[in-house]
Amino acid sequence: MKGEKAVTMKNGRNALTGTCSVCGTKMFKIGGGSAGATKAKAKVKAGGKKKVAKKKK
């Protein structure tokens, strides 16, 4: 990927965007880069636990 740029998606996850170095197609890779990493961590409440859905019988 060339011309890559780190971005943060609406949901706070990191991603990379750029163009393919072979064919020139636009690329978008979720989970790459470190854009807003501290911002996303700051949104998490201290001591917060995820709610787990109970299975229906």
PyMOL CGO cylinders between C-alpha atoms (Angstrom):
from pymol import cmd
from pymol.cgo import CYLINDER

trace = [
    CYLINDER, 0.00, 0.00, 0.00, 1.34, 3.43, -0.84, 0.3, 1, 1, 1, 1, 1, 1,
    CYLINDER, 1.34, 3.43, -0.84, 0.17, 6.82, 0.34, 0.3, 1, 1, 1, 1, 1, 1,
    CYLINDER, 0.17, 6.82, 0.34, -1.19, 5.17, 3.46, 0.3, 1, 1, 1, 1, 1, 1,
    CYLINDER, -1.19, 5.17, 3.46, -2.97, 7.26, 6.05, 0.3, 1, 1, 1, 1, 1, 1,
    CYLINDER, -2.97, 7.26, 6.05, -4.06, 6.20, 9.54, 0.3, 1, 1, 1, 1, 1, 1,
    CYLINDER, -4.06, 6.20, 9.54, -7.72, 6.98, 10.27, 0.3, 1, 1, 1, 1, 1, 1,
    CYLINDER, -7.72, 6.98, 10.27, -10.18, 6.34, 13.09, 0.3, 1, 1, 1, 1, 1, 1,
    CYLINDER, -10.18, 6.34, 13.09, -13.62, 5.00, 12.18, 0.3, 1, 1, 1, 1, 1, 1,
    CYLINDER, -13.62, 5.00, 12.18, -16.87, 6.23, 13.78, 0.3, 1, 1, 1, 1, 1, 1,
    CYLINDER, -16.87, 6.23, 13.78, -16.85, 3.32, 16.22, 0.3, 1, 1, 1, 1, 1, 1,
    CYLINDER, -16.85, 3.32, 16.22, -13.35, 4.24, 17.46, 0.3, 1, 1, 1, 1, 1, 1,
    CYLINDER, -13.35, 4.24, 17.46, -11.45, 1.43, 15.74, 0.3, 1, 1, 1, 1, 1, 1,
    CYLINDER, -11.45, 1.43, 15.74, -8.22, 2.14, 13.86, 0.3, 1, 1, 1, 1, 1, 1,
    CYLINDER, -8.22, 2.14, 13.86, -7.78, 1.65, 10.13, 0.3, 1, 1, 1, 1, 1, 1,
    CYLINDER, -7.78, 1.65, 10.13, -5.41, 2.40, 7.26, 0.3, 1, 1, 1, 1, 1, 1,
    CYLINDER, -5.41, 2.40, 7.26, -6.43, 3.83, 3.90, 0.3, 1, 1, 1, 1, 1, 1,
    CYLINDER, -6.43, 3.83, 3.90, -4.32, 4.19, 0.78, 0.3, 1, 1, 1, 1, 1, 1,
    CYLINDER, -4.32, 4.19, 0.78, -3.77, 2.86, -2.73, 0.3, 1, 1, 1, 1, 1, 1,
    CYLINDER, -3.77, 2.86, -2.73, -2.46, -0.46, -4.02, 0.3, 1, 1, 1, 1, 1, 1,
    CYLINDER, -2.46, -0.46, -4.02, 1.15, -0.13, -5.19, 0.3, 1, 1, 1, 1, 1, 1,
    CYLINDER, 1.15, -0.13, -5.19, 0.52, -2.63, -8.03, 0.3, 1, 1, 1, 1, 1, 1,
    CYLINDER, 0.52, -2.63, -8.03, -2.84, -1.65, -9.58, 0.3, 1, 1, 1, 1, 1, 1,
    CYLINDER, -2.84, -1.65, -9.58, -3.73, 1.73, -8.00, 0.3, 1, 1, 1, 1, 1, 1,
    CYLINDER, -3.73, 1.73, -8.00, -7.02, 0.57, -6.46, 0.3, 1, 1, 1, 1, 1, 1,
    CYLINDER, -7.02, 0.57, -6.46, -8.17, 2.26, -3.24, 0.3, 1, 1, 1, 1, 1, 1,
    CYLINDER, -8.17, 2.26, -3.24, -7.56, 0.11, -0.15, 0.3, 1, 1, 1, 1, 1, 1,
    CYLINDER, -7.56, 0.11, -0.15, -9.02, 0.19, 3.36, 0.3, 1, 1, 1, 1, 1, 1,
    CYLINDER, -9.02, 0.19, 3.36, -7.60, -2.06, 6.08, 0.3, 1, 1, 1, 1, 1, 1,
    CYLINDER, -7.60, -2.06, 6.08, -9.41, -2.28, 9.41, 0.3, 1, 1, 1, 1, 1, 1,
    CYLINDER, -9.41, -2.28, 9.41, -7.20, -2.70, 12.47, 0.3, 1, 1, 1, 1, 1, 1,
    CYLINDER, -7.20, -2.70, 12.47, -4.08, -1.13, 11.00, 0.3, 1, 1, 1, 1, 1, 1,
    CYLINDER, -4.08, -1.13, 11.00, -2.22, 1.93, 12.21, 0.3, 1, 1, 1, 1, 1, 1,
    CYLINDER, -2.22, 1.93, 12.21, -2.42, 3.70, 15.53, 0.3, 1, 1, 1, 1, 1, 1,
    CYLINDER, -2.42, 3.70, 15.53, -4.61, 6.71, 14.80, 0.3, 1, 1, 1, 1, 1, 1,
    CYLINDER, -4.61, 6.71, 14.80, -6.56, 7.75, 17.87, 0.3, 1, 1, 1, 1, 1, 1,
    CYLINDER, -6.56, 7.75, 17.87, -5.40, 4.78, 19.93, 0.3, 1, 1, 1, 1, 1, 1,
    CYLINDER, -5.40, 4.78, 19.93, -5.26, 6.86, 23.09, 0.3, 1, 1, 1, 1, 1, 1,
    CYLINDER, -5.26, 6.86, 23.09, -8.58, 8.53, 22.26, 0.3, 1, 1, 1, 1, 1, 1,
    CYLINDER, -8.58, 8.53, 22.26, -10.34, 5.15, 21.92, 0.3, 1, 1, 1, 1, 1, 1,
    CYLINDER, -10.34, 5.15, 21.92, -8.87, 3.89, 25.20, 0.3, 1, 1, 1, 1, 1, 1,
    CYLINDER, -8.87, 3.89, 25.20, -9.97, 7.05, 27.01, 0.3, 1, 1, 1, 1, 1, 1,
    CYLINDER, -9.97, 7.05, 27.01, -13.62, 6.35, 26.13, 0.3, 1, 1, 1, 1, 1, 1,
    CYLINDER, -13.62, 6.35, 26.13, -13.62, 3.04, 28.03, 0.3, 1, 1, 1, 1, 1, 1,
    CYLINDER, -13.62, 3.04, 28.03, -14.96, 3.45, 31.55, 0.3, 1, 1, 1, 1, 1, 1,
    CYLINDER, -14.96, 3.45, 31.55, -12.68, 2.31, 34.35, 0.3, 1, 1, 1, 1, 1, 1,
    CYLINDER, -12.68, 2.31, 34.35, -13.75, -1.04, 35.77, 0.3, 1, 1, 1, 1, 1, 1,
    CYLINDER, -13.75, -1.04, 35.77, -16.42, -1.47, 33.13, 0.3, 1, 1, 1, 1, 1, 1,
    CYLINDER, -16.42, -1.47, 33.13, -17.45, -5.01, 32.22, 0.3, 1, 1, 1, 1, 1, 1,
    CYLINDER, -17.45, -5.01, 32.22, -19.00, -6.25, 29.01, 0.3, 1, 1, 1, 1, 1, 1,
    CYLINDER, -19.00, -6.25, 29.01, -22.53, -7.54, 29.28, 0.3, 1, 1, 1, 1, 1, 1,
    CYLINDER, -22.53, -7.54, 29.28, -22.86, -11.13, 28.15, 0.3, 1, 1, 1, 1, 1, 1,
    CYLINDER, -22.86, -11.13, 28.15, -26.18, -12.17, 26.63, 0.3, 1, 1, 1, 1, 1, 1,
    CYLINDER, -26.18, -12.17, 26.63, -27.71, -15.20, 28.31, 0.3, 1, 1, 1, 1, 1, 1,
    CYLINDER, -27.71, -15.20, 28.31, -28.67, -18.12, 26.10, 0.3, 1, 1, 1, 1, 1, 1,
    CYLINDER, -28.67, -18.12, 26.10, -32.37, -18.83, 25.74, 0.3, 1, 1, 1, 1, 1, 1,
    CYLINDER, -32.37, -18.83, 25.74, -33.47, -22.38, 26.49, 0.3, 1, 1, 1, 1, 1, 1,
]
cmd.load_cgo(trace, "trace")
